[in-house]
Amino acid sequence: MITFTSLKFILRFLVAFLFVYYLTPKKYQNVVLFLGSLCFYGMGQWQYLPLLFGLTVINYGFGRWMQHSNALGYVSSYKKPKLIFMVTLDVAVLVLFKFLSLEVESFLFPVGISFYIFKMISFQADCYQQKIKEPVKFMSVAAYFTMFPQIAQGPIMRYDDSLFTKEKKFSLLNLEQGMEYFVIGFGMKVLLADRLAILWNDIQKIGADSISAPLAWMGVYGYTFELYFDFWGYSLMAAGLGIMMGFPFVENFRHPYGSTSVSEFYRRWHISLGTWFRDYMYFPLGGSRVEKKRGIQNLLMVWIVTGLWHGGTLNFLIWGIVLGIIIVCEKYLWKEFMANHSFLGRFLVLFVIPLTWLVFAVSDLSQLGVYFTKLIDFSGDNTWSDFAKYIRLYGIYYIVGAMLLIPAVGEGILQQREGAKKALRVSLLFIVFLVSMYYSAISSGNPFLYYSF
């Protein structure tokens, strides 16, 4: 699959797609979006097009059947088996490929399967709960499931009658705003995340047992920045593409590192995934409306599943359990203390969250143990020598990354401007675009980190 940062996508696919999309009468634009999305997916993993198309047809059929049952006034006990069957089928497909990617070959894993399966599950649940009012049409549902800006890495948009059945409004302002978001995300990915990925790769090649404590800490925060700007960058590019096509902006990150607790952090991080787990797993389990013991179990269950969703190896399970325990403690043990002592929440977000990303990044538990040991081992004559070498090469990326973590700064780069400020903003974004294109052209291209989920 081609990526959003490749010249092939930007200069060929996107230009051709938008040209056809804008010239097509509005009532047929969902057809163009569906076919264009299949072409996009097929350019990288054509062998999975029958799977994607088949799941689209089956999920549409069951959703339409559910709506028909609602119209006839069938009771919940009659409709629920249909919902359970369809959700089980979708989950089974996801689990099958997760297993194959672990036990056979990773290339057997269809890119983005988690995201379009989650869209399909939410669609079935919303049809069951009669949240989707208008009778669904195949092309509207197919365009929603396969929408190429979101199919590979999200965000997980919910099906909305008004977005896929009504005519969309286009303007030069939409095109301009969409391009701005796309360029900002492009720059975050290519100029920040991909540069820091080189550092993380170097640290992995050196090996945890051969690095110093300062370089180990540099690696922890380097990976933290890499993951954040890789995924936030993708989300902004996807949102920009959606705006160009007449869809509203989908916010997937809300400056999470400005949070005052881990719970708040994950309400701001990957918002569409967090709200998906909340609405389609946590609330159906009873949420926090149950007794304390059951509420703790519900939270831990959600975080265990979240960890396993990211990967089937033990490190992801540990990652989910650790975060679940921290969030349970925040909710039931530390709530009053944290309300009066905000420093604890800041400490957890700025110090503990990066350490949990280390668990997320290193799948070999023995190497993970060595790495954590290195974080506190400041002995040795050359403790700072390797750190000094890499800080000279990558220090600027840490400075820029740290500045963008500040909510006011991060929000400022997304705000629209008028007059002279607008001209300056456009000029700066044009420079970012050219430099990003240059780096994209001379590099082999780093895939987005969440493509593997």
N, C-alpha and C positions, 0 to 999 in steps of 0.2 A: 504494500500500500504506500502510495506517495504521501508525504507529510505536508502540513501547511507551510513549513519553512523551506521547502524545496523550490527551486526555480521552475521546475516542471509544473508544479501546482500553481504558483503565482502567475507565471507568464503565459502558461498554456491553458491548463484546465479552468482556472478561475475566470480568466478573461473570456474564454469561449462560453463557459456556463452562464455568466452574467449577461453576455450579449444575447444569447438565446432566451434566457429567462425574462429579460426586460422587453424583448420584442414579442413574446408570447402573450396572447390575450389572458387577462387575469384569471378567468375561470379555468384555464388549462395549465396554470403555473405549477399546481401540485403535481401534474404529470411530468413536467420538466424537472422538478425537484426530485421526484422519485427515480426517474431514469438517470438523471445526473448523479444521484447518490449511488445507484447500482454501478455506474461506470467508475466512480471514484473508488468504491470498494473493490471492484473487479480488477483495477489496475495493479492491485497488490496481492489480493487473495481471491482470484477468480474461482478457485475450486470450492469456495464456501458460499458462492452466490445462490446455489440451489437451497442451501440450508437457510440463508437469510430470507429468501423469497418464500420458502415453504413455511417457516415460522410466522411470517407476515400474514400469509393467507389463512393459516389455521387460527391465529389469534384474532384476526378480523372476524372470521366466521363465528367463533365462540362469543366474541363481544357482541356481535349482531344478534346472535341467538339469545344472549342474556337480555339485551334490550327488548327483544320480542317477548320474552318471559315476563319482563317488568310491565310491558304494555297490556298483557293478558291478566295481570294482577296475581301472578303465581306467588305463593308464600315463600319465605326465605328457606324453609327446609327443602323445598323442591329445587331452588336455584343453587344452593350451597354446594351440592355435589359437582355441578358443572364448574363452579369456580375452583374447587379443590382439584379437580381433574386437570384443568388447564394450567393452573399454577404449578402443580406437581410436574407436568410435562415440561414446562419452561425451565423449572429448577433442575430437572433431571438432565436436560441438555447441557446446562451450564456446568453441573457437577461432573458429567461425563468428560467434557473437554478439559476441565480443571485436572481431573485424574490423568487423562492422557498426556497432558503437558508435563506432569510430574514423572510418570512412569515410563513414557515412551520417548517422545521428542517434543521440545518446547514449540517448534514451528507448527505442530498440530493444533495449537491454540488459536482460534480465530480472533483477530484483532477486535477489541471492543465488544466482545460477546456479552460481557457483564452488563454493559450500559444499555444495549438494545433489549436484552432479556428483562432488565429492570423496568424499562419503559413498557414492555408488554405486560408484565405483572401488574404494574400500576394501572394500566388501561383496563385489565380484567376486573380489578378491584373497584375501580371507579364506575364501570358499567354495572357491576353488582350492586353498588350503593346508590345508583341512579344519579351520580354526580355529572354524568355526561347526558345532557337532556335531549339533544337533537339526534335522530337516527344517523348512525355513522355510515359514511360512504367509503368504499374500498380505497379509492385514491387518496382521500384525506388521511386515512389511517396509515396507509403504506408510506406516504410522505413523512408522516410523524415518526414512524418506527425507524425509517432508514435515513433520515435527514443527515446528510454527510458532515455538516459542521459538528454534529454531536455524536455520531455513531461510533467513532473510534475511542473517545475519551470523555464523553458527556459534554456539558451538564445534562442531568436527567430531567428534561422538560416534561411536564404533565400534559396530557391531551386536553386541549381546550377547543370547544366548538368554534369560538370566534376567530381562532388563529388559522384553522385549516379549512373552514367551510365558508368564511366570508372573504370578500375581496380585500386584499391588503393595500395599505396606503403607501405610495412611494413618493419620494421627493429627492432633490439634490442634497438636501440637508441630511436625509437618512443615509445616502451614499457616502457623504463626507464624514458623518459621525462614525459609520461602520468602518470606514477606512482608517480613521484615527485609532479606534480600539484595536483593529487588526495590527497596525504598525507598532503600537505600544506593546502588545503581546509578543509580536515578532522580535522586538528588541530585547524584551525580558528573556525570551528563550535563547536567542542566538548570542547576544552580547553579555548575558550574565550566567544563565543556567549552564549553557554549553561550555563556557570558559571554566567555570567551577567544576564541571564534570571531569575535565582534564586533571585537575588537582586530585579529586577523589580517586580517579583511576590510577594515578601515580602512587598514592598512598596504598592502595590495594596491591599494586605490583611490588612495592617495597616490603609489604607484610607488616602486620600489627606487631610482631615481635621485634622488628628492627627500627621502629620509629620512636621518636622521643615523646615525652608527655606534651610539650607545647604543640608539636605537629599533630599529635592525636586529637587535641582539642580543636586545632585548626580544621582538621578533617571533619569533626562532628558538626561544626558550624558551617563548613563548606558544603557538606551534604544537605544540611538544613536549608541553606540558601538555594542550592541547586534544585531541590525538590519543590520549594515554594515558587520560585520564579519559572520553573519549567511548567508547573501545573497552572499557576495563575496566568502565565503567558498564554498557554493553550486556551484557557477559559475566555480570555479577552479576545483572542483571535476568533474563536467560535462565536462569541457574542457579536463581534463585528460583522462576521459573515451573515449571521442571522438578521442583523439590522439592515444590511444591504438588501436583503430579500424581503423586507417589510415586517419582520418579527420584532417584538420588543426586546430590550436588553435583558439578558438573564444573568443575574448576579450570582457568582459561585464562590467568591471570596470577599470578605468584608474586613480586611486588615486584621487578621486573626492574632497577630503578635502584639496587638494593643490590648488584648484581653486581660482580665484580672482573675481568671480561673481557667482550669482545663476544660470545664464544662462550657464556658463561654467561648473558649478557643474553638471547640468543635461545633459550636453553633455558627461560627464565622468561617470555618474551613470546609471546603467542598460542601457548600450549603445544600446543593441539590441531593447529594448522597445522604447527608445527615437527616434532612427532612424526609427522605424516602424511608429510611430505617425507622424514623419516628412514627410516620403515618401508617406504614404497612407492616410493621413488626412490633414496635414498642407499644403503641396505643392498642392494637388488637390483643396483646398480652395482658392489658390492663393498665399499662403505664404506671403512674404514681398514685392512681386512685385506689390502690389496693393496700392491704396491710404492709407494714414496713418490711417484713421478711420477704414477701412476694415482690415488693418493689425492688429490693436489692437483687433478687433473682432475675427479674426482668431486665434490669440494667446490665448485669453481667452476661446474660444470654445475648443481648444485642451486641455487646462488644466482642464476645467470643465469635459470633457469626461475622461481624465486621472484620475481625482479624483473619478468619478463614476465607472470607471473600477476597482479601488481598492476595492470599497464597496458601497453599496446603502444607508448607513446611512449618516446622515447630517454632521458628522465630516469629512468624506472623501470629500464631496462637498466643505466644508469650506476650507479644506487643498488645494484642487485644485485651488479654486478661489484666495486664499491668494498667492500661488506661481505664478499664472498667473498674478496677479497685480504687484508683485515684478519684474517679468521678463519684463512686459510691461514698468514699470518705468525705469528699467535698459536700455532698448532698446531705449526709446523715450524721457525720461526726464533726467536721470542721466548719460547718456553715456559719455559726455565730462568730467563731474566732476569725474567720476570713472576712466577715463583714466589718470587723473592727480593726483588722490588721491586713491591709491590702498588699503588704509586701510579700506575704506568703503566696498569694495568687500570682503576682508578678514573677516570683522566683520559680514557681512551677512552670509557667509559660516560657520564660526565657532561659531556664536552665534544665529543667526536667524534660520538657517536650523535645528539645534537641537530642537528649540522651535516648529517648524512646525511638527517635528516628534512626539511631544507630542500631537498635534491635531490629527495626524495619529493614535496614539496608544490608546487614550481615547475616546470611542464612546459616553459615557454619558456626554452630554454637561454641565449639572449642576456640575458634578465632575471635568470636564475640567476647568470650571470657578474657582472652589475652588482651584485646583492645581495651576493655574496661580496666584491666590491671594497669595498662600503660597510662591511662588518664591520671593516675595518682602516683606514678613512679617518676620522680624528678631527680633521681640519682644518675650519676654518670658525668664524665668530663665534657661530653659534646651534646649536652642537653638541648642547647638552643641553636646548634649549628644548622641542622636541617630545617628548623623553623625559620631561621633568618633567610635561608635560600628561597623558600617558597613564599614568605611574606613579601619579599621584594617583587616577586612575579605576580602575586595575586592580591596584594594588599588593597589595590584600588577597587577590586570587585567586592571586597568585604565592606569597604567604606560606602560604596554606592548601595550595596544590598542592605546594610544597616540603616541607611537613610530612608530607603523605600519601605522599611518595616514600620516606620513612624506613620500612624494613620493620617495625620495632616498632610504629609508629603505624598503618601500613596494616593490619597484622595485628590490632591492638587493636580497630579499629572493626568487624571481622568476627566477633570472639569473642562467644559467648553469655555472658550474665550470669545470676546468681541473686539472689534477695532484693531488697534496696534498690537494688543496682546495676542489676538487671534493670528495675525500675520507672523508674529514671532513663533508662536506655537507650531504653526504649519511648517515654517522653515526648519525648526528643530526636528520635527517629526520626519521631514523629508530627508534630513541628514541621517537620522536613525535608520530610516528605511534603506538608504544607499549603503551605509556601513553594514547593516544586517545582511543585505543582498550579497555584499562582497564576501563576508564570512561564510555565508551559506554556500556560495559558489566554490570557495577554495577548500571547504571541509567536506568530509564524506557524509556529514549529516547525522546528528544524534537523534535517534527516535525519542518521542516523548515518553517519560518514565511510566506513565499510567497506561501506555499501550498494552503492557503485559497483563493488565487486569481486566 
